[in-house]
Structures are given as C-alpha cells and as structure tokens.
Amino acid sequence: MSIKLDGRSLTVEKLVRIARDGEQVELDGAALERIRVCRAMLEQKLAAHEIMYGTNTGIGEFSEVVLTDEQVKLFQRALVYNHAAGIGEPAPPEVVRGSMAARVNVHAHGNSGIRPEITQTLVAMLNKGVTPVVCQKGSVGACGDLAPMAQLALSLMGEGESYYQGERIATRVAMERAGIVIPGLQARDGLGTINGANVLTAMSALLLYDTDRWLRQAEIACAMSLEALLANLKPYDTRLHELRGFAGAVRSAAAIRRCIEGSDLATGKIKTKVQDAYSMRSSPQVIGAAHDAVAWARSQVEIELNGVGDNPIFIPEDNLTLTGANFQGTPVSLPMELVGQAIAMVSVLSERRLNRLENPALSQGLPDFLTPEPGFYSGLMLSQYTADTLITEQRILAAPAATMSIPAAADQEDFVSMGMNTALKNRQILENAWGVVGIELMAAAQALDFREFTPGVGVRAAHEVVRRHVDHLGEDRPLYPDHTAMAALVASGEVLEAVEAAVGSLA
C-alpha cells in the first residue's frame, strides 16, 4: 500500500517509511485539484500585475523591487541558483527523501501557487528513487531551509547531482534513466519549493522515531542494572506514579517493571535496601520526563508536517495573497532543543548506574569493576571513561541553538531559528547516547553473570542478545570492539525487539 499525501495525515511513522524504507507515495486526488485551482488564481493575478512577494518581486531585502514580465520568467532559476549556497558533506538520503515528502504534503493544501507538475515530479522522484545530493549545512531555519531545499530544487531543472540505483550521478542523467520528465521552473515554482522548514522537520521526525526506540532500550538497560544491583522495586509500582500524574513516568515505570516480571528479585525473597540511590529509584521520573518531552516535540513536528509552511500563501476561496512567516523554524526547533537535552539527561542517568555496577563501595557485592580478578585485571574500569567522554560531548552539544540567532540579509531577516543546527547536533547527541546505553547494557550483562538468581523474562531476553554480540569479560581484552558493537546494537534496536517479543510492547 502506498502512503497518500493529502496535507493532513502525515505522521512520524509514515515519514520514516517513506524516507528509510522507500515506501511508495501517492498524491491525493483532491489535493491535486486544490493545487490546480490555486495555480489558476496565481496566473490570473500575474496577468493583472498584482504585486506578489517572490513571484513578481525580489526576495528578502529586495522585496520592494518589482520585476518585469520577462524577469518573472527567469527569476525562479536565479533564485534557486543563488540560494543553493550550502556547504560540506551531503545529508543522508533518508533526510532528503523525508524533506521531499514533507514538501509534497505542504503543496497538497493548495496554498503554495506552484504548478502541479512540480509536485508530481517530486512524487515521481520519491517513487523511482531519484534523491538529490544536498549539503546538510547552510540553513538558518528561518525562511525555510533555503540552502538545502534550493539544492534539491536544482533537480527540477535537471541540474545538480542525485543518487540513483546506488550511484551518485548528474541529476539530468538520473532523471532520464528513471523516465522522469524535467518540469523546469516558471513563476513561483522555485520559491514554492524551497520556502519551508522541511529539512529540519524531516530530520527531527527521524530523530524522534529513533529517540523513542532508544528510550525504551534505556529502560531495558535500567531494568538489567536494577536486577544486578538488587534494587528495591517499590519505586516501580505504577500506582506511585499515577498519584503524581505524569504520563511519561507512569509509562516508564510500567516498562521497567515489565522487563523484571518473573524475576526472583520481584518475589521479595532477596534482601534489598529500604531505599536506593536516585539513579536507581528515580529512573521512571527522569526517563518519563524525556518521554513527555518527546511527546510534545512529536505533536509540534506533526503539526508542521501537515501545515502550510510557505510564504507567500494563496487562499483561492478568498482570492487572497498573504505574506507572513510560516517558514519560521522555531515551533519545531524549540521542542527539539528539549529533546536533545532530554537524551543527554537520560544518558547521565545511565552512566550513574554504570558507576554503581563497577564501584565496589556501591555494587552490592559485585566484583570490583566487574572482573573476577581485581587488581591484576581492570575489567570494565575504562568503559566508564568512554561513557563519560560521550556524555561530556553531549553536554556541549545540548547548549541551545535556538537562542543563537544571527541577523542576515541586511537585517531584513533579523531573527532566525537556527533549527538546522538543532537538528544536526541532536543526531550527534543521539549517536553518543547509543554508545552510553550500549556500555550500560554490556556492564549489566557482565554483572548478572555473577548473580545466582533468575532475572526477569525481559532482562533475560536482553542478556541473551548482548551475549550474541559481546562475550563475557574474564581476562582483560581490548574493549573498543565491544563498545563499538554495543553502540551499533542499540542503534539497530535488536535488544528492543527481542525484549518486546518476550514481554510485549514497552510503549
């Protein structure tokens, strides 16, 4: 089944399927008609020489410059050329595909004034696997993601480069091989393609999907550490959290408890402390707060995915053109700043449990640094160093980009969201988080090897997956292959899938 883009029903999960899995898309029939009606209105206004920003005027500081009829025909090409001003390495193809799908969904509202051929070409490119090469740096997240979207828009003129069938080739060649007609650009088509925060929104949607999966694995790692540290399980009774009322904490406590179900620890037969350290007993409150942050960010991202992020905006039923700032990235970048900070926060919590697993003063009788021969061997001592350096980098990256506006365009664009910086640094924060939780999973598995009771069903499933990738540490060995393998394991979600197969969804 293809995913229908109608301007109203695009979700994070659907965008992931389009961007990563190559799922086919279809432009809704009613949406296509809305695009045609809006384009007809725009052409009537052009014929009447009504002033419309970026259509028959310049842009930015040049918005007061009125173009001649001949210039209107040529302006969109020049506009795309001068905005294709990014720098650096290409964005991952999944980001570009997500951005294309998001832009089609903007067009589907019928308020952008572009020709139907533009939207239909983007749909064809998605379905036939032509993905423009787009530099991932250059956007300030205000007048849309202009630099990367302009590089994408080059493809509509058969210019630039694209990925096609595993090759990076000239876009004109890719379009010919895929059997896609190059539409060219006419009045409004260029600006109507680039003037939205589609790249940072697509990156944010992909990150939210991955963050939810990571948080569930952070809960699994927490459950494993709690078992290994002989935790008091009363803090994980959902009734405790229901009395306070935060949905994320209720969800997190239930997920952790589900992983531990079936454990000897849950029977009360094993002696535990009356009250454990914060890093153990407040995990539902902390991870739950991260769930709540992700939920808010998701709501904002899905509003943006289904909204009219463009400028100007045309309202055919009122025969009206409105100029505003619906390209502004702040409604997405601000909640995504919180998500990056939440990931870093939960990573710190994970490292604190790692410390308790290794520290002989805190580990409830586990061998020092989880090695059977402390002193001669150092066990997982240096694993904590690695986690710590990843967290320090996260803390640096968690400084908000949303407060870092630098005016541009002769102060016409004097406040910008810097949302692309938010999206880029969030990805790095999450990649570090895969490593931190991977190290906790590895250490918790090692610690459980020294315990002589039966852990919970979910914990056992997680332990089995870890052992398929990393062996028990008896004698010291180089740990970098284990750390790298564990980060990749968390990124893959294999632990999550095994645990959920055993105990049900942790969501």
C-alpha positions as a printed NumPy array, in Angstrom:
array([[  0.   ,   0.   ,   0.   ],
       [  1.337,   3.421,  -0.931],
       [  1.19 ,   6.319,   1.509],
       [ -1.273,   9.002,   0.435],
       [ -0.054,  12.578,   0.844],
       [ -3.103,  14.753,   1.388],
       [ -1.771,  17.572,   3.59 ],
       [ -3.47 ,  16.23 ,   6.7  ],
       [ -2.384,  12.71 ,   7.68 ],
       [  1.418,  12.506,   7.521],
       [  2.821,  11.044,  10.748],
       [  6.341,  10.478,  12.019],
       [  5.993,   6.749,  11.301],
       [  4.762,   7.326,   7.747],
       [  7.618,   9.716,   7.063],
       [ 10.109,   7.118,   8.33 ],
       [  8.609,   4.516,   5.986],
       [  8.943,   6.882,   3.029],
       [ 12.385,   8.165,   3.944],
       [ 14.074,   4.925,   5.057],
       [ 12.08 ,   2.087,   3.598],
       [ 11.387,   3.56 ,   0.184],
       [  7.647,   3.139,   0.53 ],
       [  5.697,   4.466,  -2.459],
       [  3.716,   7.683,  -2.151],
       [  0.582,   8.925,  -3.877],
       [ -0.669,  12.494,  -4.195],
       [ -4.289,  12.629,  -3.087],
       [ -6.674,  13.408,  -5.96 ],
       [ -8.443,  16.194,  -4.091],
       [ -5.06 ,  17.689,  -3.23 ],
       [ -4.06 ,  17.738,  -6.899],
       [ -7.247,  19.617,  -7.72 ],
       [ -6.537,  22.149,  -4.934],
       [ -3.066,  22.724,  -6.422],
       [ -4.579,  23.338,  -9.877],
       [ -7.17 ,  25.8  ,  -8.537],
       [ -4.54 ,  27.742,  -6.633],
       [ -2.224,  27.888,  -9.654],
       [ -5.029,  29.249, -11.827],
       [ -5.632,  32.032,  -9.287],
       [ -1.929,  32.914,  -9.219],
       [ -1.745,  33.132, -13.006],
       [ -4.757,  35.465, -13.059],
       [ -3.053,  37.705, -10.535],
       [  0.177,  37.662, -12.544],
       [ -1.725,  38.686, -15.653],
       [ -3.26 ,  41.555, -13.666],
       [  0.224,  42.571, -12.409],
       [ -0.795,  42.257,  -8.771],
       [  2.314,  42.539,  -6.594],
       [  3.18 ,  39.17 ,  -5.014],
       [  6.336,  38.631,  -2.98 ],
       [  8.902,  36.338,  -4.568],
       [  6.737,  35.894,  -7.639],
       [  6.963,  39.229,  -9.388],
       [  9.184,  40.906,  -6.788],
       [ 12.647,  40.21 ,  -5.479],
       [ 13.103,  38.5  ,  -2.129],
       [ 14.463,  39.437,   1.284],
       [ 15.949,  42.923,   1.219],
       [ 14.945,  43.132,  -2.476],
       [ 11.243,  42.536,  -1.813],
       [ 10.418,  46.099,  -2.903],
       [ 11.944,  45.528,  -6.338],
       [  9.15 ,  44.827,  -8.849],
       [ 10.109,  42.536, -11.721],
       [  9.205,  42.951, -15.365],
       [  7.205,  40.25 , -17.146],
       [ 10.396,  38.982, -18.776],
       [ 12.22 ,  38.905, -15.419],
       [  9.357,  36.947, -13.826],
       [ 10.021,  34.149, -16.325],
       [ 13.726,  33.983, -15.467],
       [ 13.67 ,  34.878, -11.772],
       [ 12.964,  31.444, -10.314],
       [ 16.081,  29.954, -11.902],
       [ 18.215,  32.773, -10.498],
       [ 16.507,  32.401,  -7.116],
       [ 17.351,  28.692,  -6.891],
       [ 20.913,  29.288,  -8.085],
       [ 21.735,  31.938,  -5.516],
       [ 20.103,  30.046,  -2.654],
       [ 21.884,  26.762,  -3.392],
       [ 24.655,  28.01 ,  -1.143],
       [ 25.191,  25.211,   1.384],
       [ 28.483,  23.68 ,   2.388],
       [ 30.034,  20.407,   3.435],
       [ 29.074,  16.76 ,   3.323],
       [ 25.785,  15.597,   1.793],
       [ 22.826,  14.945,   4.046],
       [ 21.858,  11.266,   4.329],
       [ 19.458,  10.263,   1.527],
       [ 16.771,   9.463,   4.113],
       [ 16.797,  13.118,   5.2  ],
       [ 16.388,  14.343,   1.63 ],
       [ 13.596,  11.868,   0.917],
       [ 11.84 ,  12.917,   4.125],
       [ 12.182,  16.557,   3.097],
       [ 10.703,  15.863,  -0.33 ],
       [  7.717,  14.054,   1.187],
       [  7.196,  16.894,   3.642],
       [  7.265,  19.454,   0.814],
       [  4.739,  17.491,  -1.235],
       [  2.475,  17.476,   1.803],
       [  2.744,  21.28 ,   2.021],
       [  1.802,  21.583,  -1.647],
       [ -1.163,  19.247,  -1.087],
       [ -3.01 ,  22.007,   0.763],
       [ -3.311,  24.013,  -2.437],
       [ -1.976,  27.246,  -0.939],
       [  1.505,  27.422,  -2.493],
       [  0.691,  28.531,  -6.041],
       [  3.112,  26.167,  -7.748],
       [  2.334,  24.253, -10.916],
       [  1.003,  20.71 , -10.403],
       [  3.954,  19.43 , -12.438],
       [  6.34 ,  20.468,  -9.667],
       [  4.596,  18.417,  -7.004],
       [  4.051,  15.475,  -9.343],
       [  7.752,  15.455, -10.227],
       [  8.718,  15.285,  -6.547],
       [  6.311,  12.355,  -6.142],
       [  7.849,  10.586,  -9.139],
       [ 11.353,  11.127,  -7.793],
       [ 10.367,   9.589,  -4.466],
       [  8.749,   6.589,  -6.112],
       [ 11.564,   5.953,  -8.6  ],
       [ 14.415,   6.551,  -6.171],
       [ 15.992,   9.73 ,  -7.536],
       [ 17.364,  11.524,  -4.466],
       [ 19.153,  14.861,  -4.897],
       [ 22.571,  15.354,  -3.296],
       [ 22.088,  18.118,  -0.709],
       [ 24.692,  19.697,   1.576],
       [ 23.419,  19.376,   5.126],
       [ 24.852,  22.672,   6.379],
       [ 23.807,  26.154,   5.301],
       [ 20.276,  26.676,   6.617],
       [ 19.465,  29.118,   9.422],
       [ 15.961,  27.636,   9.721],
       [ 14.017,  30.824,   9.119],
       [ 12.937,  31.488,   5.521],
       [ 12.638,  27.762,   5.388],
       [ 15.71 ,  25.615,   4.881],
       [ 16.605,  27.662,   1.848],
       [ 20.106,  26.405,   1.057],
       [ 19.419,  22.658,   1.176],
       [ 15.967,  22.99 ,  -0.383],
       [ 17.408,  25.083,  -3.221],
       [ 19.943,  22.356,  -3.902],
       [ 17.007,  19.94 ,  -4.039],
       [ 15.145,  22.314,  -6.374],
       [ 18.031,  22.217,  -8.867],
       [ 16.773,  18.768,  -9.8  ],
       [ 13.545,  20.308, -11.121],
       [ 15.724,  21.983, -13.763],
       [ 17.736,  18.81 , -14.364],
       [ 20.754,  20.248, -12.595],
       [ 22.949,  19.207,  -9.672],
       [ 23.648,  15.636,  -8.66 ],
       [ 21.427,  12.819,  -7.417],
       [ 21.697,   9.32 ,  -6.022],
       [ 20.065,   6.73 ,  -8.265],
       [ 20.342,   2.956,  -8.047],
       [ 23.398,   3.164,  -5.807],
       [ 25.257,   5.721,  -7.915],
       [ 25.919,   9.426,  -7.447],
       [ 25.421,  10.887, -10.897],
       [ 24.295,  14.04 , -12.691],
       [ 20.619,  14.643, -11.975],
       [ 19.758,  15.005, -15.651],
       [ 21.136,  11.509, -16.256],
       [ 19.299,  10.099, -13.225],
       [ 16.011,  11.628, -14.369],
       [ 16.447,  10.26 , -17.882],
       [ 17.212,   6.76 , -16.584],
       [ 14.21 ,   6.902, -14.241],
       [ 11.921,   8.127, -17.02 ],
       [ 11.023,  11.365, -15.228],
       [ 10.27 ,  14.482, -17.302],
       [ 12.15 ,  17.548, -16.04 ],
       [  9.491,  20.226, -15.469],
       [ 11.658,  23.358, -15.36 ],
       [ 10.7  ,  26.37 , -13.264],
       [  8.141,  29.024, -14.02 ],
       [  6.752,  31.873, -11.911],
       [  6.593,  30.977,  -8.193],
       [  7.797,  27.366,  -8.704],
       [ 11.247,  27.88 ,  -7.198],
       [ 10.241,  29.752,  -4.07 ],
       [  7.238,  27.441,  -3.637],
       [  9.676,  24.527,  -3.499],
       [ 12.262,  25.936,  -1.098],
       [ 10.428,  28.236,   1.329],
       [  9.677,  25.915,   4.241],
       [ 11.447,  24.278,   7.205],
       [ 11.147,  20.861,   5.58 ],
       [ 14.707,  19.603,   6.052],
       [ 14.971,  20.346,   9.764],
       [ 11.454,  18.942,  10.238],
       [ 12.274,  15.723,   8.393],
       [ 15.483,  15.361,  10.409],
       [ 13.501,  15.958,  13.593],
       [ 10.864,  13.366,  12.673],
       [ 13.517,  10.738,  12.024],
       [ 15.253,  11.612,  15.289],
       [ 12.02 ,  11.389,  17.291],
       [ 11.386,   7.901,  15.933],
       [ 14.899,   6.81 ,  16.878],
       [ 14.765,   8.536,  20.264],
       [ 11.607,   6.681,  21.272],
       [ 13.308,   3.385,  20.457],
       [ 16.417,   4.467,  22.369],
       [ 14.442,   5.473,  25.447],
       [ 12.829,   2.052,  25.561],
       [ 16.294,   0.495,  25.433],
       [ 17.401,   2.848,  28.217],
       [ 14.554,   1.347,  30.258],
       [ 15.751,  -2.166,  29.421],
       [ 19.301,  -1.278,  30.478],
       [ 17.892,   0.229,  33.669],
       [ 15.981,  -2.984,  34.412],
       [ 19.12 ,  -5.072,  33.911],
       [ 21.142,  -2.828,  36.23 ],
       [ 18.388,  -2.838,  38.857],
       [ 18.422,  -6.627,  38.886],
       [ 22.218,  -6.756,  39.105],
       [ 22.227,  -4.191,  41.94 ],
       [ 19.476,  -5.975,  43.917],
       [ 17.194,  -2.956,  43.762],
       [ 14.138,  -2.301,  45.854],
       [ 11.332,  -2.474,  43.271],
       [  8.72 ,  -0.401,  45.118],
       [  9.685,   2.763,  43.185],
       [  8.477,   0.998,  40.029],
       [  4.911,   0.424,  41.197],
       [  2.802,   2.367,  38.698],
       [  0.365,   3.392,  41.438],
       [  3.105,   5.605,  42.87 ],
       [  3.417,   7.478,  39.578],
       [ -0.299,   7.634,  38.863],
       [ -0.708,   9.562,  42.114],
       [  1.649,  12.257,  40.806],
       [  0.133,  12.273,  37.351],
       [  2.943,  12.498,  34.776],
       [  2.134,  10.239,  31.838],
       [  5.768,   9.637,  30.93 ],
       [  6.662,   8.432,  34.428],
       [  3.68 ,   6.048,  34.513],
       [  4.733,   4.669,  31.137],
       [  8.39 ,   4.316,  32.135],
       [  7.702,   2.6  ,  35.466],
       [  5.409,   0.108,  33.724],
       [  8.025,  -0.623,  31.049],
       [ 10.821,  -1.229,  33.564],
       [  8.608,  -3.375,  35.758],
       [  7.525,  -5.401,  32.723],
       [ 11.16 ,  -6.236,  31.947],
       [ 11.671,  -7.51 ,  35.511],
       [  8.488,  -9.627,  35.708],
       [  9.296, -13.231,  36.547],
       [ 12.441, -12.319,  38.458],
       [ 13.402, -13.796,  41.811],
       [ 14.013, -10.195,  42.843],
       [ 10.326,  -9.374,  42.338],
       [  9.222, -12.089,  44.776],
       [ 10.712, -10.371,  47.822],
       [ 12.916, -13.397,  48.61 ],
       [ 16.105, -11.404,  48.034],
       [ 17.099,  -8.867,  50.671],
       [ 17.197,  -5.291,  49.349],
       [ 17.855,  -1.854,  50.795],
       [ 14.973,   0.167,  52.218],
       [ 15.774,   2.935,  49.727],
       [ 18.173,   3.038,  46.792],
       [ 20.153,   5.912,  45.275],
       [ 18.435,   8.397,  42.983],
       [ 19.945,   6.909,  39.816],
       [ 18.033,   3.723,  40.63 ],
       [ 14.763,   4.792,  42.236],
       [ 14.08 ,   7.956,  40.221],
       [ 14.612,   6.408,  36.777],
       [ 10.874,   6.459,  35.914],
       [ 10.628,  10.147,  36.78 ],
       [ 13.707,  11.029,  34.699],
       [ 13.108,   8.785,  31.695],
       [  9.422,   9.65 ,  31.955],
       [ 10.218,  13.347,  31.652],
       [ 12.116,  12.527,  28.476],
       [  9.079,  10.629,  27.142],
       [  6.932,  13.686,  27.852],
       [  9.417,  15.951,  26.046],
       [  9.399,  13.644,  23.036],
       [  5.59 ,  13.583,  23.034],
       [  5.42 ,  17.388,  22.934],
       [  8.044,  17.59 ,  20.208],
       [  6.241,  14.94 ,  18.195],
       [  2.995,  16.905,  18.348],
       [  4.789,  20.019,  17.085],
       [  6.602,  18.137,  14.319],
       [  3.402,  16.51 ,  13.093],
       [  1.618,  19.869,  13.075],
       [  4.432,  21.184,  10.878],
       [  4.388,  18.107,   8.633],
       [  0.677,  18.717,   7.975],
       [  0.683,  22.513,   7.925],
       [  1.218,  25.161,   5.272],
       [  4.83 ,  26.161,   5.8  ],
       [  5.341,  28.607,   2.947],
       [  5.479,  32.292,   2.005],
       [  3.542,  33.883,   0.46 ],
       [  0.387,  31.839,   0.936],
       [ -2.506,  31.938,  -1.528],
       [ -6.134,  31.455,  -0.465],
       [ -8.176,  30.766,  -3.637],
       [-11.567,  30.82 ,  -1.936],
       [-10.899,  34.424,  -0.869],
       [ -8.873,  35.379,  -3.954],
       [ -6.22 ,  36.488,  -1.485],
       [ -2.431,  36.508,  -1.167],
       [ -0.987,  36.69 ,   2.345],
       [  2.658,  37.345,   3.114],
       [  3.875,  36.214,   6.535],
       [  6.473,  33.988,   8.159],
       [  5.079,  30.458,   8.098],
       [  8.565,  29.285,   7.143],
       [  9.928,  30.131,  10.619],
       [ 11.508,  27.011,  12.167],
       [ 11.148,  27.918,  15.853],
       [  7.922,  25.927,  16.512],
       [  9.919,  22.794,  15.655],
       [ 13.412,  23.757,  16.806],
       [ 12.421,  24.824,  20.324],
       [ 10.834,  21.491,  21.357],
       [ 13.642,  19.649,  19.6  ],
       [ 16.169,  21.518,  21.758],
       [ 14.399,  19.97 ,  24.741],
       [ 14.625,  16.528,  23.155],
       [ 18.401,  16.841,  22.76 ],
       [ 18.705,  17.899,  26.38 ],
       [ 16.463,  15.016,  27.463],
       [ 18.647,  12.481,  25.652],
       [ 21.742,  13.888,  27.356],
       [ 19.966,  13.813,  30.735],
       [ 18.947,  10.162,  30.423],
       [ 22.489,   9.313,  29.306],
       [ 23.828,  10.818,  32.527],
       [ 21.406,   8.638,  34.491],
       [ 22.649,   5.576,  32.612],
       [ 26.267,   6.413,  33.405],
       [ 25.449,   6.821,  37.102],
       [ 24.044,   3.283,  37.203],
       [ 27.149,   2.097,  35.345],
       [ 29.204,   3.66 ,  38.118],
       [ 27.264,   1.74 ,  40.755],
       [ 27.782,  -1.53 ,  38.89 ],
       [ 31.553,  -1.001,  38.84 ],
       [ 32.279,   0.778,  42.113],
       [ 32.978,  -1.809,  44.853],
       [ 31.623,   0.56 ,  47.506],
       [ 28.243,   0.724,  45.753],
       [ 27.79 ,  -2.511,  43.818],
       [ 26.1  ,  -4.749,  46.419],
       [ 28.886,  -7.321,  46.48 ],
       [ 29.716,  -7.485,  42.777],
       [ 33.416,  -7.967,  41.915],
       [ 35.403,  -4.733,  41.673],
       [ 34.941,  -3.27 ,  38.179],
       [ 33.14 ,  -6.493,  37.263],
       [ 36.301,  -8.544,  36.865],
       [ 36.881, -11.912,  38.571],
       [ 40.476, -10.998,  39.429],
       [ 40.551,  -7.339,  40.543],
       [ 43.958,  -5.717,  40.689],
       [ 45.628,  -7.86 ,  38.082],
       [ 42.696,  -7.217,  35.747],
       [ 40.84 ,  -3.896,  35.493],
       [ 37.669,  -5.289,  33.95 ],
       [ 35.276,  -2.579,  32.73 ],
       [ 37.027,   0.301,  34.517],
       [ 37.791,   2.09 ,  31.258],
       [ 34.286,   1.602,  29.895],
       [ 33.178,   4.32 ,  32.276],
       [ 35.829,   6.648,  30.829],
       [ 34.339,   6.11 ,  27.381],
       [ 30.805,   6.772,  28.585],
       [ 31.997,   9.911,  30.346],
       [ 33.623,  11.404,  27.268],
       [ 30.479,  10.734,  25.23 ],
       [ 28.376,  12.49 ,  27.854],
       [ 30.699,  15.487,  28.04 ],
       [ 30.313,  15.92 ,  24.294],
       [ 26.532,  15.626,  24.687],
       [ 26.561,  18.375,  27.306],
       [ 28.467,  20.68 ,  24.983],
       [ 26.018,  19.945,  22.159],
       [ 22.992,  20.388,  24.424],
       [ 23.629,  24.135,  24.584],
       [ 20.639,  25.613,  22.737],
       [ 20.987,  26.754,  19.147],
       [ 17.53 ,  28.344,  19.387],
       [ 18.978,  31.317,  21.278],
       [ 21.841,  31.81 ,  18.805],
       [ 20.099,  33.904,  16.141],
       [ 22.416,  35.939,  13.894],
       [ 20.669,  38.5  ,  11.635],
       [ 21.101,  38.18 ,   7.869],
       [ 20.014,  39.823,   4.585],
       [ 20.763,  43.396,   5.646],
       [ 18.676,  42.86 ,   8.791],
       [ 15.531,  42.018,   6.82 ],
       [ 15.854,  38.537,   8.292],
       [ 16.834,  39.732,  11.748],
       [ 15.649,  36.734,  13.786],
       [ 16.233,  33.159,  12.684],
       [ 15.643,  29.828,  14.441],
       [ 18.977,  28.121,  13.73 ],
       [ 16.846,  24.977,  13.675],
       [ 19.166,  23.113,  11.326],
       [ 21.91 ,  23.417,  13.944],
       [ 19.474,  21.933,  16.453],
       [ 18.724,  19.013,  14.138],
       [ 22.38 ,  18.325,  13.358],
       [ 23.583,  18.398,  16.942],
       [ 20.638,  16.273,  18.126],
       [ 21.707,  13.483,  15.787],
       [ 25.202,  13.553,  17.296],
       [ 23.756,  13.598,  20.825],
       [ 21.693,  10.503,  20.   ],
       [ 24.613,   8.671,  18.394],
       [ 26.597,   9.215,  21.599],
       [ 23.59 ,   8.   ,  23.582],
       [ 23.644,   4.7  ,  21.676],
       [ 27.173,   4.243,  22.991],
       [ 26.352,   5.172,  26.591],
       [ 23.377,   2.829,  26.907],
       [ 25.279,   0.157,  24.988],
       [ 28.007,   0.281,  27.618],
       [ 25.452,   0.048,  30.439],
       [ 23.859,  -2.99 ,  28.762],
       [ 27.28 ,  -4.61 ,  28.45 ],
       [ 28.167,  -3.892,  32.092],
       [ 24.777,  -5.029,  33.377],
       [ 25.087,  -8.289,  31.432],
       [ 28.534,  -8.796,  32.937],
       [ 27.178,  -8.105,  36.433],
       [ 24.27 , -10.509,  36.003],
       [ 26.769, -13.232,  35.108],
       [ 27.946, -13.043,  38.737],
       [ 24.463, -13.287,  40.253],
       [ 22.918, -16.65 ,  41.125],
       [ 19.222, -15.9  ,  40.817],
       [ 16.786, -15.891,  37.917],
       [ 16.262, -12.435,  36.372],
       [ 13.046, -11.235,  34.77 ],
       [ 11.872, -12.517,  31.404],
       [ 12.685,  -9.267,  29.615],
       [ 16.057,  -8.95 ,  31.313],
       [ 16.957, -12.493,  30.28 ],
       [ 15.984, -11.742,  26.671],
       [ 18.183,  -8.632,  26.663],
       [ 21.079, -10.538,  28.232],
       [ 20.877, -13.193,  25.519],
       [ 21.065, -10.577,  22.761],
       [ 24.037,  -8.837,  24.374],
       [ 25.862, -12.158,  24.615],
       [ 25.324, -12.788,  20.9  ],
       [ 27.405,  -9.679,  20.212],
       [ 29.807,  -9.354,  23.153],
       [ 31.359, -12.17 ,  25.185],
       [ 31.643, -12.251,  28.969],
       [ 34.832, -10.499,  30.084],
       [ 37.015, -12.937,  32.014],
       [ 40.555, -11.902,  31.19 ],
       [ 41.138,  -8.296,  30.115],
       [ 40.995,  -7.636,  26.378],
       [ 40.78 ,  -4.529,  24.187],
       [ 37.289,  -3.139,  24.737],
       [ 36.901,  -0.817,  21.763],
       [ 35.399,  -3.55 ,  19.538],
       [ 32.878,  -4.354,  22.288],
       [ 31.942,  -0.699,  22.82 ],
       [ 31.528,  -0.144,  19.093],
       [ 29.489,  -3.321,  18.689],
       [ 27.211,  -2.343,  21.566],
       [ 26.573,   1.139,  20.151],
       [ 25.653,  -0.446,  16.812],
       [ 23.44 ,  -2.966,  18.613],
       [ 21.473,  -0.209,  20.353],
       [ 21.173,   1.729,  17.097],
       [ 19.752,  -1.364,  15.402],
       [ 17.046,  -1.879,  18.03 ],
       [ 17.724,  -5.63 ,  18.205],
       [ 17.63 ,  -5.628,  22.012],
       [ 14.312,  -3.78 ,  21.998],
       [ 12.756,  -6.157,  19.513],
       [ 13.859,  -9.233,  21.475],
       [ 12.558,  -7.886,  24.771],
       [  9.234,  -6.773,  23.31 ],
       [  8.845, -10.184,  21.681],
       [  9.239, -11.696,  25.133],
       [  7.166,  -9.322,  27.309],
       [  5.051,  -7.196,  24.953],
       [  5.342,  -3.584,  23.913],
       [  7.198,  -1.213,  26.239],
       [  5.405,   1.722,  24.662]])
